[in-house]
Amino acid sequence: MASRGSAGGSRQVWSYQGMPWSQGTAVPGHTWDSGPCQASPCGVALDWFKVCVLSPTPAPGLIKSHRDKATNALLARSCCHLCPFSAGTMGSASFLKKAQALLRVRNQLARECLAELLSVFVLMLITLSGSAQMVTTSETKGNYLSAYLAGALAIMVAIHTGGGVSGAHLNPAYSFAVCLLEQFPWWKFPIYVAVQTSGSFIAAGAVYFLYYDAIWHYSNGTLTTSGPRETASIFATYPADYVSIANGFLDQVIGTGMLILGVLAITDTRNKPVPKGLESVAVALLVLSIEVSMGANCGCPMNPARDFGPRLFTYVAGWGAEVFSRGNGWWWVPLVAPLLGAAVGSALYQLFVAFHHPEEEGNPQDEQNSLVLVSATIPSDTKMSPGKKDEGVMLSQKK
């Protein structure tokens, strides 16, 4: 590409392949301002593309002034096809747009389920991987603290993964709590539980294959749920030998109650919420504090989906029925106790804090807890159908 100076000395006429540039065809007299392109959606910063056509009769489709941003946005498509370097980039953009048009899910409930599934998968993939690294290396490349830290940081990533679509509940106990608080429709509760459990099951399978060689090497070729070389605890939680069912049940009620109470406090806009955007960090630190202080008895599951999904996977993958019988039939405690703990934690926060907020105009209850875990876009009107919700979101965006 070459150029020659214009009459004014500050302008340049750009040429391509030996001729003034315009789609490979000579366009005499067209002068262009130098500078990076701001109009091209292909994002290529080419000095000759930021145009200011000085010719009295500019070629059709060219942008007349790069200072008119609205015009740039409207004419970017017609202008970019003239760019000799944009064909490959525009081709990629076209492919992505076609793929989006083909794969995009418009149903609100389906979108929420997909986001929740991916969020739980991300959470469990990191959490179980931290546990697998600890167990299979005999704590030489990880310990309980590193496993707890991995799980807490995974919560932060998972919240950002689906928080704006599904609310990133991640936990049936939390879904149960917001249902009790009338911030989430009851008819969605079993759907979310099924999605969360499925995400945990799939993540357990991914971790099994990720650490396949390590698991079989550590276990000496035998998958067991007890003994010095057991590997079932990588996936599901089991109580310590000295912990009774009653004590373990109380442990889970208190631990989950503290979790829900803390999340409600963090997201209460009428109390002292954390700065916007840092909700995920606060929740991650909350979980870490609970795990390092209450994890000795049974590993702090606090999440029915987190425990049952991977436990079901171990049953299918070869650990056998002992995954349900170990610990005097412990498996049902992480399913039931967290739900009771969620109710207790919600009730405590409402009775001691939320019910006593001063009355304000409007309905402050609609705002409280509507954040879910982080900036959820789920409307508080539980009677609105998914289709109507999509229409409401589109209208709000237009405004």
C-alpha positions as CSV (number, residue, x, y, z in Angstrom):
1,M,0.0,0.0,0.0
2,A,1.4,3.4,-1.0
3,S,0.3,7.0,-0.5
4,R,0.9,10.5,-1.9
5,G,0.5,13.9,-0.3
6,S,-2.6,16.0,-1.0
7,A,-2.6,19.6,-2.0
8,G,-2.9,20.8,1.6
9,G,0.1,18.8,2.7
10,S,-1.8,17.3,5.7
11,R,-4.0,14.9,3.7
12,Q,-3.1,11.7,1.9
13,V,-4.5,9.8,-1.0
14,W,-4.1,6.1,-0.2
15,S,-3.7,3.6,-3.0
16,Y,-4.0,-0.2,-3.1
17,Q,-2.1,-2.3,-5.6
18,G,-1.0,0.8,-7.5
19,M,-4.3,2.6,-7.7
20,P,-6.3,4.8,-5.5
21,W,-8.0,2.4,-3.1
22,S,-11.7,1.5,-3.4
23,Q,-12.5,-2.2,-3.7
24,G,-9.6,-2.7,-6.2
25,T,-11.0,-0.1,-8.6
26,A,-9.5,3.3,-9.2
27,V,-11.5,6.1,-7.7
28,P,-9.7,9.3,-8.8
29,G,-9.6,12.2,-6.4
30,H,-10.6,10.4,-3.2
31,T,-8.6,11.6,-0.2
32,W,-8.7,10.1,3.2
33,D,-7.7,11.2,6.7
34,S,-5.1,9.0,8.3
35,G,-5.9,7.5,11.7
36,P,-7.2,4.2,13.2
37,C,-10.5,2.8,12.0
38,Q,-13.4,3.3,14.4
39,A,-16.3,2.3,12.2
40,S,-15.2,-1.2,11.1
41,P,-16.9,-4.0,13.1
42,C,-14.0,-6.2,12.1
43,G,-11.9,-4.3,14.6
44,V,-8.9,-3.9,12.3
45,A,-7.1,-0.7,13.2
46,L,-5.9,0.5,9.8
47,D,-4.7,4.0,9.4
48,W,-6.2,4.5,6.0
49,F,-9.7,3.3,7.0
50,K,-10.8,6.2,9.3
51,V,-12.3,8.1,6.4
52,C,-13.2,11.7,5.7
53,V,-14.1,11.9,2.0
54,L,-13.1,15.2,0.6
55,S,-14.3,14.6,-2.9
56,P,-17.4,16.5,-3.9
57,T,-18.8,13.2,-5.4
58,P,-17.8,10.4,-3.0
59,A,-18.3,6.8,-4.1
60,P,-21.6,5.2,-2.9
61,G,-21.5,3.6,0.5
62,L,-18.5,5.5,1.8
63,I,-18.7,7.3,5.1
64,K,-18.6,11.1,4.6
65,S,-17.3,12.0,8.0
66,H,-15.7,10.0,10.7
67,R,-16.9,12.5,13.2
68,D,-20.5,11.4,12.8
69,K,-20.5,8.3,15.0
70,A,-24.2,7.5,14.3
71,T,-23.5,7.5,10.5
72,N,-20.4,5.4,11.1
73,A,-22.4,2.8,12.9
74,L,-25.1,2.6,10.2
75,L,-22.8,2.5,7.3
76,A,-20.0,0.3,8.8
77,R,-21.3,-2.8,7.0
78,S,-21.4,-1.2,3.5
79,C,-18.1,0.5,4.1
80,C,-16.2,-2.5,5.4
81,H,-16.9,-4.6,2.3
82,L,-14.5,-2.2,0.5
83,C,-11.7,-3.1,2.8
84,P,-9.3,-5.5,1.1
85,F,-8.1,-6.8,4.4
86,S,-11.5,-7.4,6.0
87,A,-12.8,-10.3,4.0
88,G,-11.5,-13.0,6.4
89,T,-12.6,-11.2,9.5
90,M,-16.0,-10.4,8.2
91,G,-16.4,-14.0,7.1
92,S,-15.7,-15.1,10.7
93,A,-18.2,-12.6,12.0
94,S,-20.8,-13.8,9.5
95,F,-20.2,-17.4,10.6
96,L,-20.6,-16.4,14.3
97,K,-23.8,-14.6,13.6
98,K,-25.2,-17.6,11.7
99,A,-24.2,-19.9,14.5
100,Q,-25.9,-17.6,17.0
101,A,-29.0,-17.4,15.0
102,L,-29.1,-21.2,14.7
103,L,-28.3,-22.0,18.3
104,R,-29.7,-19.1,20.3
105,V,-32.3,-20.2,22.9
106,R,-35.1,-17.6,23.3
107,N,-37.2,-19.3,25.9
108,Q,-36.5,-17.7,29.3
109,L,-36.8,-20.8,31.4
110,A,-34.5,-22.7,29.0
111,R,-31.9,-20.0,29.1
112,E,-32.0,-20.0,32.9
113,C,-31.6,-23.8,33.0
114,L,-28.6,-23.7,30.6
115,A,-26.9,-20.9,32.6
116,E,-27.6,-22.7,35.9
117,L,-26.3,-26.0,34.5
118,L,-23.0,-24.4,33.3
119,S,-22.6,-22.5,36.6
120,V,-22.9,-25.6,38.7
121,F,-20.7,-27.6,36.4
122,V,-18.0,-24.9,36.8
123,L,-18.4,-24.9,40.6
124,M,-18.2,-28.6,40.9
125,L,-15.4,-29.1,38.4
126,I,-13.1,-26.9,40.4
127,T,-14.3,-28.1,43.8
128,L,-14.0,-31.8,43.1
129,S,-10.7,-31.3,41.3
130,G,-9.2,-29.6,44.4
131,S,-10.4,-32.6,46.4
132,A,-9.0,-35.1,43.9
133,Q,-5.6,-33.4,43.9
134,M,-5.5,-33.6,47.7
135,V,-6.5,-37.2,48.0
136,T,-4.6,-38.8,45.1
137,T,-1.3,-37.1,46.1
138,S,-1.6,-38.1,49.8
139,E,-1.7,-34.4,50.6
140,T,1.7,-33.7,49.0
141,K,0.2,-31.3,46.4
142,G,-2.8,-30.1,48.4
143,N,-4.5,-30.2,51.7
144,Y,-7.9,-29.4,53.2
145,L,-7.2,-25.7,53.2
146,S,-6.3,-25.7,49.5
147,A,-9.4,-27.8,48.7
148,Y,-11.6,-25.4,50.6
149,L,-10.0,-22.5,48.9
150,A,-10.5,-24.0,45.5
151,G,-14.2,-24.5,46.3
152,A,-14.7,-21.0,47.5
153,L,-13.0,-19.4,44.5
154,A,-15.1,-21.7,42.3
155,I,-18.2,-20.2,43.7
156,M,-17.0,-16.7,42.7
157,V,-16.4,-17.9,39.1
158,A,-19.7,-19.8,39.0
159,I,-21.7,-16.7,40.2
160,H,-20.2,-14.7,37.3
161,T,-20.9,-17.5,34.9
162,G,-24.7,-17.6,35.3
163,G,-25.6,-14.9,37.8
164,G,-27.1,-12.5,35.2
165,V,-29.3,-15.1,33.7
166,S,-30.3,-17.7,36.2
167,G,-29.3,-16.0,39.4
168,A,-26.6,-18.6,39.9
169,H,-28.4,-20.3,42.8
170,L,-25.9,-23.2,42.6
171,N,-27.6,-24.9,45.6
172,P,-31.1,-26.3,46.1
173,A,-31.0,-25.0,49.7
174,Y,-30.6,-21.5,48.4
175,S,-33.4,-22.0,45.8
176,F,-35.6,-23.3,48.7
177,A,-34.8,-20.2,50.8
178,V,-35.7,-17.7,48.1
179,C,-38.9,-19.6,47.5
180,L,-39.8,-19.3,51.1
181,L,-39.1,-15.6,50.9
182,E,-41.4,-15.3,47.8
183,Q,-38.5,-14.2,45.6
184,F,-38.6,-17.2,43.4
185,P,-41.6,-19.2,42.0
186,W,-42.2,-22.6,43.6
187,W,-42.9,-24.2,40.3
188,K,-39.3,-23.6,39.2
189,F,-37.9,-25.1,42.4
190,P,-37.9,-28.8,41.2
191,I,-36.6,-27.8,37.8
192,Y,-33.6,-25.9,39.3
193,V,-32.9,-28.9,41.7
194,A,-32.9,-31.3,38.7
195,V,-30.6,-29.0,36.7
196,Q,-28.2,-28.4,39.7
197,T,-28.0,-32.1,40.4
198,S,-27.4,-32.9,36.7
199,G,-24.6,-30.3,36.6
200,S,-22.9,-31.9,39.6
201,F,-23.2,-35.4,38.2
202,I,-21.7,-34.3,34.9
203,A,-18.9,-32.4,36.7
204,A,-18.1,-35.5,38.7
205,G,-17.7,-37.5,35.5
206,A,-15.4,-34.9,34.1
207,V,-13.2,-34.9,37.2
208,Y,-13.1,-38.7,37.2
209,F,-11.7,-38.7,33.7
210,L,-9.4,-35.8,34.4
211,Y,-7.9,-37.7,37.4
212,Y,-8.5,-41.2,36.0
213,D,-4.9,-42.4,36.1
214,A,-4.3,-40.8,39.5
215,I,-7.4,-42.3,41.0
216,W,-6.5,-45.8,39.8
217,H,-2.9,-45.5,40.8
218,Y,-3.7,-44.2,44.3
219,S,-6.3,-46.8,44.9
220,N,-4.1,-49.7,43.6
221,G,-6.9,-50.6,41.1
222,T,-9.7,-50.9,43.7
223,L,-12.4,-48.3,44.1
224,T,-13.4,-48.3,47.7
225,T,-15.3,-46.0,50.0
226,S,-13.4,-46.7,53.2
227,G,-9.9,-47.6,54.2
228,P,-6.5,-46.0,53.8
229,R,-6.8,-45.9,50.0
230,E,-10.4,-44.9,49.6
231,T,-11.3,-42.4,46.8
232,A,-15.1,-42.0,47.2
233,S,-14.5,-38.9,49.4
234,I,-13.2,-37.1,46.4
235,F,-16.7,-36.8,45.1
236,A,-19.2,-37.0,48.0
237,T,-19.0,-36.1,51.7
238,Y,-18.8,-38.7,54.5
239,P,-18.9,-38.1,58.3
240,A,-15.9,-38.7,60.5
241,D,-16.0,-42.1,62.3
242,Y,-16.9,-40.4,65.6
243,V,-19.8,-38.4,64.3
244,S,-23.3,-39.7,64.8
245,I,-26.2,-39.1,62.4
246,A,-27.8,-36.8,64.9
247,N,-24.7,-34.7,65.3
248,G,-24.0,-34.7,61.6
249,F,-27.6,-33.5,60.9
250,L,-27.2,-30.7,63.4
251,D,-23.9,-29.8,61.8
252,Q,-25.6,-29.4,58.4
253,V,-28.5,-27.4,59.7
254,I,-26.2,-24.9,61.4
255,G,-23.7,-24.7,58.6
256,T,-26.3,-24.2,55.9
257,G,-28.3,-21.8,58.1
258,M,-25.2,-19.7,58.5
259,L,-24.6,-19.8,54.7
260,I,-28.1,-18.6,53.9
261,L,-28.2,-16.0,56.6
262,G,-24.9,-14.6,55.3
263,V,-26.0,-14.5,51.7
264,L,-29.2,-12.7,52.6
265,A,-27.2,-10.1,54.6
266,I,-24.7,-9.6,51.7
267,T,-27.5,-9.1,49.2
268,D,-29.8,-7.0,51.4
269,T,-29.9,-3.6,49.7
270,R,-31.6,-2.0,52.7
271,N,-29.0,-3.1,55.2
272,K,-25.2,-2.8,54.4
273,P,-24.6,-4.6,51.2
274,V,-21.2,-5.1,49.7
275,P,-20.3,-2.8,46.8
276,K,-21.9,-3.7,43.6
277,G,-19.9,-6.2,41.6
278,L,-18.2,-7.7,44.7
279,E,-21.1,-9.9,45.8
280,S,-19.4,-13.0,44.4
281,V,-16.2,-12.3,46.3
282,A,-18.2,-11.8,49.6
283,V,-20.1,-15.0,49.1
284,A,-16.9,-16.9,48.3
285,L,-15.2,-15.6,51.5
286,L,-18.4,-16.5,53.5
287,V,-18.2,-20.1,52.2
288,L,-14.5,-20.3,52.9
289,S,-15.0,-19.1,56.5
290,I,-17.7,-21.7,57.1
291,E,-15.6,-24.5,55.6
292,V,-12.5,-23.8,57.6
293,S,-14.5,-23.5,60.8
294,M,-17.2,-26.2,60.5
295,G,-15.7,-28.7,58.1
296,A,-14.2,-31.3,60.5
297,N,-17.4,-33.3,61.2
298,C,-18.5,-34.1,57.7
299,G,-16.8,-31.9,55.1
300,C,-19.4,-29.1,55.0
301,P,-21.5,-30.2,52.0
302,M,-24.3,-27.6,52.7
303,N,-25.6,-28.3,49.2
304,P,-27.9,-31.3,48.3
305,A,-26.9,-31.2,44.6
306,R,-23.2,-30.9,45.4
307,D,-23.4,-34.1,47.4
308,F,-26.0,-36.3,45.7
309,G,-25.0,-35.7,42.1
310,P,-21.4,-36.9,42.6
311,R,-22.5,-39.6,45.0
312,L,-24.8,-41.0,42.3
313,F,-21.9,-40.9,39.8
314,T,-19.7,-42.9,42.1
315,Y,-22.4,-45.5,42.5
316,V,-22.6,-45.8,38.7
317,A,-18.9,-45.6,38.0
318,G,-17.9,-48.6,40.1
319,W,-17.7,-47.7,43.8
320,G,-20.9,-49.7,44.4
321,A,-23.8,-49.4,46.9
322,E,-21.5,-48.7,49.8
323,V,-21.5,-45.0,48.8
324,F,-25.1,-45.0,50.2
325,S,-24.5,-47.3,53.2
326,R,-21.3,-45.9,54.6
327,G,-21.7,-43.8,57.8
328,N,-24.8,-45.6,58.9
329,G,-26.7,-44.5,55.8
330,W,-25.3,-40.9,55.9
331,W,-26.3,-40.1,52.3
332,W,-29.8,-38.7,53.1
333,V,-28.5,-36.2,55.7
334,P,-26.8,-33.8,53.1
335,L,-30.2,-33.9,51.2
336,V,-32.5,-33.0,54.0
337,A,-30.5,-31.1,56.6
338,P,-29.5,-28.2,54.3
339,L,-33.1,-27.6,53.4
340,L,-34.0,-27.3,57.1
341,G,-30.9,-25.1,57.6
342,A,-32.0,-22.8,54.7
343,A,-35.4,-22.3,56.4
344,V,-33.7,-21.6,59.8
345,G,-31.2,-19.2,58.3
346,S,-33.9,-17.3,56.4
347,A,-36.2,-17.1,59.4
348,L,-33.4,-15.8,61.6
349,Y,-32.5,-13.0,59.2
350,Q,-36.1,-12.0,58.7
351,L,-37.0,-12.0,62.4
352,F,-33.9,-10.2,63.6
353,V,-33.2,-7.8,60.7
354,A,-35.3,-7.7,57.6
355,F,-38.8,-7.4,59.2
356,H,-37.6,-4.3,61.0
357,H,-36.5,-2.2,58.1
358,P,-38.3,1.2,58.0
359,E,-41.2,1.3,55.6
360,E,-40.6,3.1,52.4
361,E,-42.6,4.0,49.3
362,G,-43.2,1.2,46.9
363,N,-42.5,-2.3,47.8
364,P,-39.0,-2.7,49.3
365,Q,-39.5,-6.4,49.7
366,D,-39.4,-6.7,45.9
367,E,-35.9,-5.4,46.0
368,Q,-34.6,-7.3,49.0
369,N,-33.2,-10.7,48.0
370,S,-34.1,-10.1,44.4
371,L,-30.4,-10.1,43.8
372,V,-30.3,-13.8,44.3
373,L,-26.5,-14.3,44.4
374,V,-25.5,-11.6,42.1
375,S,-27.6,-9.2,40.0
376,A,-30.2,-11.7,38.9
377,T,-32.5,-10.7,36.1
378,I,-35.3,-12.9,37.3
379,P,-38.4,-10.7,37.9
380,S,-40.1,-10.8,41.3
381,D,-43.5,-11.3,39.7
382,T,-43.7,-15.1,39.9
383,K,-46.9,-15.2,37.9
384,M,-45.4,-13.9,34.8
385,S,-44.8,-16.5,32.1
386,P,-41.4,-16.9,30.5
387,G,-42.6,-15.5,27.3
388,K,-43.9,-12.3,29.0
389,K,-40.6,-12.0,30.8
390,D,-38.7,-11.9,27.5
391,E,-41.0,-9.2,26.2
392,G,-40.5,-7.2,29.4
393,V,-36.7,-7.5,29.1
394,M,-36.8,-6.4,25.5
395,L,-39.0,-3.4,26.3
396,S,-36.7,-2.3,29.1
397,Q,-33.7,-2.5,26.8
398,K,-35.4,-0.4,24.2
399,K,-36.1,2.3,26.8
